[in-house]
Each structure stands twice: as structure tokens, then as C-alpha cells.
């Protein structure tokens, strides 16, 4: 998703490659949880992983990566696994930044989660997309709130400061500073 959410226009081909990759993971990951030795299922996920990290899916675009940077501080301070941290931070990040380019998130909702509400119901589409994303995370037994992993707000500022060391801001979809990151952590409670 960090590659997908870009402010670069006219990247439809890589958008569609990313959407196919995400749909493949959405379909296969819940099966893989229960059938870890199914070669075909695991091969699908590994093939997506290979394409996701070989640079092809980043062609012509500038990815965001703020969710990763924000999550890394959770893992560092609380020994939370990276995936569990992302399942908490990503929906909160979406809630915080989607108005920067709502049409990109509408496209994501339609093409990845097959949400087919009337196009003028943008807020309803976003709400439904976040709900479906969180439900998918739950289907993988991943947390979607900091409270589920017993993390409170006491370290938000410290984590936000560490997230910005050497950067000043994080993210490209929306440049995020200290207050922004603290607000994302709050949305994740």
C-alpha cells in the first residue's frame, strides 16, 4: 500500500499491477494462515512479495512509507511484530490523510475492495473501505487498535520524535510532522 498511495498522476498501469498484487494477497493470506504448507498458496504470496520489493511496482511513482516509519517505533519500543503494527497504523493513517487525495482512496476502495456505492458517497466509501481493511486484518488474527496490544498514549510524543530523526517529516502522500504522527497514534487507540 505504501507504493500505491502516491500523489503522482498518470500511473494507471502500475496502479493496476499494485491492485492485482493486493487483491492476490487479500485472497490468499487468510488461506495461508490455515494451510501453511500449501505450496500453491504460499507461491502466490511469495510471487507478490518478489514483485513488490524488486522495484517494478514502484515504477513511475513516489511511494509514501509513513505507515512503515510510524510503525517501526511501535516495534522498537513495544516489541510488536511489524505486521501487527502495520495492521494498527495503516487504518489510522488512512483516516488521517485520505482527504489529501480522496479520489485515490475511492479508486483503491473500488478496485481492491470492490466497493460499489454511488460515486458521490465518498465518505461512505472511505468508511466502508476502512471497515473492510480492518475486517481483513482481523481475519488474519491481527490487531487493529493499540488498545488490543495494551499500548496507551504515554509514549506517543517520544515515538513521533524518534520517527522523525534525520527526516524532519515522513511520508510523501502527505508530509507528516510531530503533531501529525501523534494524531495518527491517537486514531489508532
C-alpha positions as CSV (number, residue, x, y, z in Angstrom):
1,X,0.0,0.0,0.0
2,X,2.9,2.4,0.6
3,X,3.7,2.3,-3.1
4,X,0.1,2.6,-4.1
5,X,-0.7,5.8,-2.3
6,X,1.1,8.4,-4.4
7,X,0.3,11.9,-5.5
8,X,1.9,11.2,-8.9
9,X,-0.7,11.3,-11.6
10,X,-1.0,9.1,-14.7
11,X,0.4,5.9,-13.2
12,X,-2.6,3.7,-14.1
13,X,-0.6,0.7,-15.2
14,X,1.4,0.4,-12.0
15,X,-1.8,1.2,-10.1
16,X,-3.3,-1.8,-11.7
17,X,-0.3,-4.0,-11.1
18,X,-0.4,-3.0,-7.4
19,X,-4.2,-3.6,-7.2
20,X,-3.8,-7.1,-8.6
21,X,-1.0,-7.7,-6.1
22,X,-3.1,-6.5,-3.2
23,X,-6.1,-8.5,-4.3
24,X,-4.0,-11.6,-4.6
25,X,-2.7,-11.2,-1.0
26,X,-6.2,-10.4,0.3
27,X,-7.5,-13.6,-1.3
28,X,-4.6,-15.9,-0.3
29,X,-3.4,-14.7,3.1
30,X,-6.4,-16.0,5.1
31,X,-6.0,-19.4,3.4
32,X,-2.2,-19.4,4.1
33,X,-2.9,-18.9,7.8
34,X,-4.7,-22.2,7.9
35,X,-2.9,-24.0,5.2
36,X,0.8,-23.0,5.7
37,X,2.1,-26.0,3.8
38,X,0.0,-25.4,0.6
39,X,2.8,-24.7,-1.9
40,X,0.5,-23.0,-4.4
41,X,-1.0,-20.6,-1.9
42,X,2.4,-19.7,-0.5
43,X,3.9,-19.4,-4.0
44,X,1.2,-16.8,-4.9
45,X,2.1,-14.7,-1.8
46,X,5.8,-15.1,-2.4
47,X,5.4,-14.1,-6.1
48,X,3.6,-10.9,-5.0
49,X,6.3,-10.2,-2.4
50,X,9.0,-10.6,-5.0
51,X,7.3,-8.1,-7.4
52,X,6.5,-5.8,-4.5
53,X,10.2,-5.5,-3.5
54,X,12.1,-5.7,-6.8
55,X,11.2,-2.1,-7.8
56,X,8.8,-3.0,-10.6
57,X,5.7,-1.8,-8.7
58,X,7.3,1.5,-7.8
59,X,7.9,2.4,-11.4
60,X,7.0,6.0,-12.2
61,X,5.7,6.8,-8.8
62,X,6.8,8.1,-5.4
63,X,5.6,5.9,-2.6
64,X,4.6,7.1,0.9
65,X,6.2,4.9,3.6
66,X,4.9,7.0,6.5
67,X,3.0,4.0,7.9
68,X,6.2,2.0,8.0
69,X,8.2,4.7,9.7
70,X,5.5,5.3,12.2
71,X,5.1,1.6,12.9
72,X,8.8,1.0,13.3
73,X,8.7,3.0,16.5
74,X,5.9,0.7,17.9
75,X,8.0,-2.4,17.1
76,X,11.2,-0.8,18.6
77,X,9.6,0.3,21.9
78,X,7.0,-2.5,22.4
79,X,8.5,-5.5,20.7
80,X,5.4,-5.7,18.4
81,X,5.7,-7.6,15.2
82,X,5.9,-5.4,12.1
83,X,2.7,-6.8,10.5
84,X,0.7,-6.4,13.7
85,X,2.0,-2.8,14.0
86,X,1.0,-2.1,10.4
87,X,-2.5,-3.6,10.8
88,X,-2.9,-1.0,13.6
89,X,-1.2,2.0,12.0
90,X,-2.4,1.7,8.4
91,X,-6.1,2.3,9.0
92,X,-5.3,5.2,11.3
93,X,-3.0,6.7,8.7
94,X,-5.8,6.3,6.1
95,X,-8.3,8.1,8.4
96,X,-5.8,10.9,8.8
97,X,-4.6,11.5,5.2
98,X,-7.4,10.4,2.8
99,X,-8.7,13.9,2.3
100,X,-5.3,14.9,0.7
101,X,-6.5,12.9,-2.4
102,X,-9.8,11.3,-1.7
103,X,-10.1,10.1,-5.3
104,X,-7.0,7.9,-4.9
105,X,-8.7,6.2,-1.9
106,X,-12.0,5.9,-3.7
107,X,-10.1,4.2,-6.6
108,X,-8.5,1.8,-4.0
109,X,-11.9,1.1,-2.5
110,X,-13.5,0.3,-5.8
111,X,-10.6,-1.6,-7.4
112,X,-9.2,-3.5,-4.4
113,X,-12.2,-4.0,-2.1
114,X,-14.9,-4.0,-4.8
115,X,-16.9,-1.3,-3.1
116,X,-19.6,-0.2,-5.5
117,X,-21.5,2.6,-3.7
118,X,-22.6,5.7,-5.7
119,X,-19.5,7.7,-6.5
120,X,-20.9,10.8,-4.8
121,X,-21.0,8.9,-1.5
122,X,-17.3,9.4,-0.9
123,X,-17.2,9.5,2.9
124,X,-19.4,6.3,3.0
125,X,-17.0,4.6,0.5
126,X,-14.0,5.5,2.7
127,X,-15.7,4.4,5.9
128,X,-16.6,1.0,4.2
129,X,-13.1,0.6,2.8
130,X,-11.5,1.1,6.2
131,X,-14.0,-1.3,7.7
132,X,-13.2,-4.0,5.1
133,X,-9.5,-3.5,5.5
134,X,-9.8,-3.9,9.3
135,X,-12.0,-6.9,8.9
136,X,-9.4,-8.5,6.6
137,X,-6.7,-7.8,9.2
138,X,-9.0,-9.4,11.9
139,X,-9.4,-12.5,9.6
140,X,-5.7,-12.9,9.9
141,X,-5.9,-12.6,13.7
142,X,-4.1,-9.2,13.6
143,X,-4.9,-6.4,16.0
144,X,-6.4,-3.1,14.6
145,X,-6.1,-0.9,17.7
146,X,-3.3,-0.1,20.1
147,X,-5.6,-0.9,23.0
148,X,-5.7,-4.5,21.8
149,X,-2.0,-4.8,22.4
150,X,-2.1,-2.9,25.6
151,X,-0.4,0.3,24.3
152,X,-1.6,3.6,25.7
153,X,-0.8,7.2,24.7
154,X,2.1,7.7,27.2
155,X,4.9,7.3,24.6
156,X,3.3,8.9,21.5
157,X,5.5,12.0,21.5
158,X,8.7,10.1,22.2
159,X,7.9,7.6,19.3
160,X,6.9,10.5,17.0
161,X,10.2,12.3,17.7
162,X,12.2,9.1,17.0
163,X,10.3,8.6,13.8
164,X,11.4,12.0,12.5
165,X,15.1,11.7,13.5
166,X,17.1,12.5,10.4
167,X,14.0,13.2,8.4
168,X,12.2,16.3,9.6
169,X,9.0,14.9,8.1
170,X,7.8,11.5,7.0
171,X,5.6,10.4,4.1
172,X,5.1,11.7,0.6
173,X,1.3,11.4,0.2
174,X,1.1,14.0,2.9
175,X,4.2,15.3,4.7
176,X,3.7,14.4,8.4
177,X,5.4,16.2,11.3
178,X,5.4,15.5,15.0
179,X,1.8,16.6,15.7
180,X,0.5,14.6,12.7
181,X,2.2,11.4,13.9
182,X,0.9,11.8,17.4
183,X,-2.6,12.3,15.9
184,X,-2.2,9.1,13.9
185,X,-1.2,7.2,17.0
186,X,-4.3,8.7,18.8
187,X,-6.6,7.5,15.9
188,X,-5.0,4.0,16.4
189,X,-6.0,3.8,20.1
